[in-house]
């Protein structure tokens, strides 16, 4: 099975010590974000967990701890955008992040790492021309260290609308202009552009619109074939009808990411994030807090998805 760590928060950036402790402890407890008394216990044994997927803006805290992942497949998405601290207040300087991206790529290999340039925000300062220039600069720096660049345009979720009231949807014309330019630039530097939940409008320009975290993505990282239960059902799709991304299991928690990016859909407000981060205990099996009276804990049904039959046939 696949364990996700980054759909709700940035575990490598802020909770790497906790994550290492959970790997060594062999399990993690995750609260249902919509019913907090319901808790699921996931084994982190490599007998069941084929791959751990990460989404981060700062992999640096994990780089000295990568030995704990030697028995697991890995896939890393590192988000690197050209925005300043007015939009991404706590993200490290981007040249530093790019250097750490390259260090991470050298550890896990180019098949196990992707660059995310998202979300694309257009305003008076962050113009179409500015994005095209910044994208070229970053792509040139990251060339040879990844084969994948994921792009998406800002979505005005309710949390985004509240925390970033000046944000606006990107127009259809700008989407096409940017997408076409990004695809050409990425191709020049050996990368394929994969739009994230943006439909197939960029396919005509050469984008791979099948999704960014698909079964194929993880199979390529593992160099194994996966037999995923219910792969043709909506239960495995991250965004129903828009891509073939694998939903997976996420061990993070909302309202815990200390980057405090204005466009974030996972944080309700800064005060709540700071309060949650104060309640974090790196020794707890929970990311935030500990067990509570009334908790109902159930053990998740888990199994390896590696296709053993195909492996035997290949051998």
Secondary structure as GFF3:
##gff-version 3
##sequence-region A 1 315
A	DSSP	beta_strand	2	4	.	.	.	ID=ss1
A	DSSP	alpha_helix	11	14	.	.	.	ID=ss2
A	DSSP	alpha_helix	16	25	.	.	.	ID=ss3
A	DSSP	beta_strand	27	32	.	.	.	ID=ss4
A	DSSP	beta_strand	35	43	.	.	.	ID=ss5
A	DSSP	beta_strand	51	56	.	.	.	ID=ss6
A	DSSP	alpha_helix	60	63	.	.	.	ID=ss7
A	DSSP	three_ten_helix	66	69	.	.	.	ID=ss8
A	DSSP	beta_strand	73	79	.	.	.	ID=ss9
A	DSSP	alpha_helix	94	108	.	.	.	ID=ss10
A	DSSP	three_ten_helix	110	112	.	.	.	ID=ss11
A	DSSP	beta_strand	113	120	.	.	.	ID=ss12
A	DSSP	alpha_helix	128	142	.	.	.	ID=ss13
A	DSSP	beta_strand	148	153	.	.	.	ID=ss14
A	DSSP	alpha_helix	158	163	.	.	.	ID=ss15
A	DSSP	alpha_helix	172	188	.	.	.	ID=ss16
A	DSSP	beta_strand	192	195	.	.	.	ID=ss17
A	DSSP	three_ten_helix	203	205	.	.	.	ID=ss18
A	DSSP	alpha_helix	215	222	.	.	.	ID=ss19
A	DSSP	three_ten_helix	234	236	.	.	.	ID=ss20
A	DSSP	beta_strand	249	250	.	.	.	ID=ss21
A	DSSP	alpha_helix	270	278	.	.	.	ID=ss22
A	DSSP	beta_strand	296	299	.	.	.	ID=ss23
A	DSSP	alpha_helix	308	314	.	.	.	ID=ss24
###
